[in-house]
Amino acid sequence: MPNPRDVLTPAALTLLQRIADSGSFAAAARQSDMVPSALTYRVRQIEEALDVLLFDRSSRQARLTEAGAELLREGATLLANIDAVANRVKRVATGWEPQLTIAVESVIDHATVMELCSAFFALDPPTRLRLRTETLSGTVESLTSGRADLALGVVLEAATRADLRREPLGSIKFVFVVAPHHRLAKAPEPLSDDVVRPYRAVTVADSAPQGAGISLGLLTGQDVFTVATMPAKLDAQLRGLGVGFLPTCLAQPYIDTGRLVVKRVDRPEYRVQLSYAWRKSARQAQGRALQWWLDALQKPVTRRALLGERRPVGR
């Protein structure tokens, strides 16, 4: 018995559609420049492979059975997918990457990233985008390990590696905030480390899969509640589950409405310098998708928006 994979070819599906459209084996044979016996033999092969009847031959006109109609419905989808794949392969050959993976530090403004993705998709590129949420050293580690092609919000100087390129995004100022019902909300300022240490801190876990990772703004001996992302840290502090530093751009709306209280601490101003990074390659070898993102990131308005300062035009 013939194997379905051997007989269900694009040419065979097209042949079956011609029979269905014309209602006649003889007419379909003429359109296909075949003798009727050869066409009938091809159809029999397909029916034997599937162990079904595709056409009702009880009348003079060739009518599809229910099984035949279902095969042509699915076949039309299959043929469309084949055309799409062929078009995609052709476009990838012009310099577009099949997929571009971007590691995004959780402090980066999510809405801005989505706006940039929207602008990118407006080009109708053949490249598929994949976003990864990372934190701290996990952002650059996803790049150095090959799991990402571009990293947004690199915190560490590890991006100075010889095989990486890095450009500055800017700096983010952090403020020490507590919920208004937290005990520290009414404590005298500035808060010393000894005053803060007895209270639980909320921190974001380093997403690097190997190594100890890093933490920022914690005191030795302080109880810690660890969450996965910066938005989760914000949520925890709004609930009074702990205290700690939050990016001013993220915390400000809640400060303005009184849901968070800023407390001066007896420490220097807390700022974090952020960069974006990618692996080095010759300009002519660099994919068009990555180049589009790098061009967008050169715009000051885009860099500011990624740090939560304003929205980008993105195009």
N, C-alpha and C positions, 0 to 999 in steps of 0.2 A: 504494500500500500504506500502511495506517495506521502512524503512528509509535508505537513501544512506549510512549514517554513520554506520548502523548496518551490511550492506552487503558488503561494499567496504573494506574488511579486507586484510591484506597481503596475507593470504591463498587464498582468492578469486582472487586476482590479479595474483597470481602464476598459479592458475587453468586456467584463461583466456589465459595466455601466452602459456600454454601447448597446448590448443586447437588451437591457432593460429600457433604455431610451427608445430604441427602434421597435421593440416588441417582436423582433424577428432574428433568428440565428442567421438567415441568409443575408439580410440587410447589414447586420453587424459584420459579417464576413467580408462583404464588399467594402465597407468603410475601413476595414483593417487590412485590405489587400490579402485576404486569405481564402482558401477554398473552404466551403461549408463543412466538409468532413474534418478538416484540421481544427477549425474552431470548436466543433462539437467535441472532438477528442480532448481539447484543452479544458473545456468545461467539465467533462467527465472526470478528468484528473483532479480538478479542484474538489468536486463533489466526493470522490473517493477518499481524498485526503482528510476531508472534514466529516465524512460519513453522514452527509445530509444531501437532500435535493435542494438545489438553488432555484430551479425554474419548474413551473407546472407545465408539462408538455401534453396535457390532455386536450388542449384546444390548438387551433392553428396559430394562435399568437403566443409568444413566449412571455409568460407571466411569472414574476418573482414570487417565490414562497415567502413565508414569514422569516425563515432562516436566511433566505437570499437577501431580503430587504435589510435585515439587521447587518449582514456582512457588508453591504454597500454603504450603510450609514457609518459603520465603524471604519470602513475602508476610506471614505471621504476624509475622515479625520486623520487617518494615517497618511494619506497622500499630502494633506495640508502640512502635516508635521515634517514630512520629508522635504517639501519645498522650503519650509522655514529653516530647517537644519542646513540645507544647501546654501540658502541666502546668508545665514549666520556665519558659516565657514568661509564663504567668500569675503564677507566684511571683516572677519577676524584677520584674514590674510592681508588686509590693507593696513594693519598695525594696531587694531584694537585688541585688548586682552580679553580672553573668554570670561575671566572673573577678576574683580579687584576687591581685596579685603582690606577694610579700614578699621584699625584699632582706635577706639575713642575713649579717652579718659573720662571717668564718670563726672568730673567737674565741668566738662565742656558742655555748652548750651545745646540741649537736645533739639530744640525747635530750629536752631540755625543749621544744624547738621541735616535735618529733614528738608529744609529749604534748599540747601546745596544739592541734596539728592534729587529733589524735584527739578532743579535747573539742569542737572546732568541727564536725567531721563528725558528731558525735553529735546535733547539731541537725537533721541531714538538710537542710542548706540547698541551694538551687539554685546557689550560687556555687562555681565551681571554684577551687581554690587552686594557685598556682604559686610555688615557692621558687627564689630565685636566691642562689648563694653569691658573696659579694663580699668585698673586702678594702680597708681604709684608705679613701681618698677615693672608691673605686669604689662604696662602699655608699650614700653620699649622692648621688653622681652618677647612679646608676640611678634615684633618686627624682626629681631635678631634670630628668632627660632624659625622664621619662614612662615609663621601662621598668618601674618599680615603683610601687606605691601606698603601701607602708609600708616603712620601713627600720629594721632592728634592729641596734644596735651602731654607730651613727654616731660616728666618732672626731673629725671635724673641726668647727671652728666654722662651716664653710660652711652648716650647718643653721640659722644665724641669719638666712638670707635671708628677705625679707619675705613670700615666697609659701609658706613652710614653717612648720609647727608642730613644736616639739621639746620633749620631756620627758626628764629624766635616768633612766637605767637604774641607774647607780652607777659605781664605779671598780674596775678590775682591777689588782692588784699583780703585777708581773713580777719574776722572779728570774733571775739569770745562772747557767746550768747547763751542765755538760759531761758527756760520757760518762766512766765511771770509767777507761777505758783511754786517754783523751785526755791529751796531755802537760800540759795545764793543770790536770788533776785534782789533781796533787800540788804545784802551784806555790804559793809562799808568798802569804798574803793580807795586806791587800787587793790585788787585781790592779790595777795601773795600766794606763792606756790603752796605754802603750808596751809593756807585757808582752803585752797582748791583741792588739794590732794585727797581729803577724806570722801570726796564725792565722785561718783562713777562718771567716767568719760565715755563718750561715744566716738568710735573711730571706724574708719573704712578699711576693710581688709585689703592687703596687697594681693593682687590677682596673679602674681608670678607663680607658676606651678612648682618651681624648684627654688630652694634656698629659703632663708628666713624672712625675706622681704623687709620692708621698712614701715615705720609708723611715724607720724608727724604730730607734734604738739602734746605728747603724753608726758606725764610725770612719773618718776620712779616710784613704784609701790602703789600706784593708783589703780582702783578697780576699773575694768574696761568692759564695755559692751560693744562687740564688733559686728558691723553690718557690711553688706556687699557693695553698696554704691553711695554716692554723695546724697542723692534724693532720699535714700533710706535713713541716712544720718540726720538729715533735716527733719524727717518725720519723727524720729526717735527723740530729738531734742524738743520738738514742739509738744510732745507728750510728757516731757519732764523725765524721761527715762535716763537722762544723763546730761552732761554739759560738754562744751568744747568749742573749737573754732570752726566757723563756717565761712565760705566765700561771701564777701559782702554782697555781690550781685545776686546770689541765691537767697540770702537771708533778708535783704532790705525790704521786700514787700511785707514780710511778717514782722519786721521791726516797726515799720510804718503803722501797721494795724494793731500793734501792742501784743502780738502773739509770741514775740521774742523780745528779750531785754538785753541790750548790750552792756557788758560789764568791762570796765578798764582793769587790766591785769598788770602786775608788776613784771612785765617782760617787754623786750623790744617789739616794735611793730612786726607783725607776721605777714610776710609776702612770699609767694611762690612764683618762680619764673617757669614759664611753660614754653615748649617748642613743638614743632612738628618735624617728623623725620621720615626718611625713606632710604631704601638700600641704593647704593651707588650703581650706576650703569652708564654706558656711553649714551649720549643724547640720542643717537640714531637708533639705539636698541631699546629706548624707553617707550613704553606703550602709550597710546594716545589717551587712554582713560586716566592713567596716572598723571600725564602731563596736563590734562584739563584741571584736575584737582590742584596741582601745584600752581598753575596759573591763577586759579581762583584764590588760593591762599596767599598770593603775593599782594592782594588788595588789602590795604589797611582796614577798610570798612568790614571786610569779611573776618579778619583776625579779631577785631574788636567784638564783633557779634558772637564769635565762638567763645569769647570770654564773658559773654552775657551783657555786654555794654550797649549793643544795639543790633538790629536785624540787618542782614546783608541784602544787596540787590541780588547777588549770587550768580549773575550771568556775565 
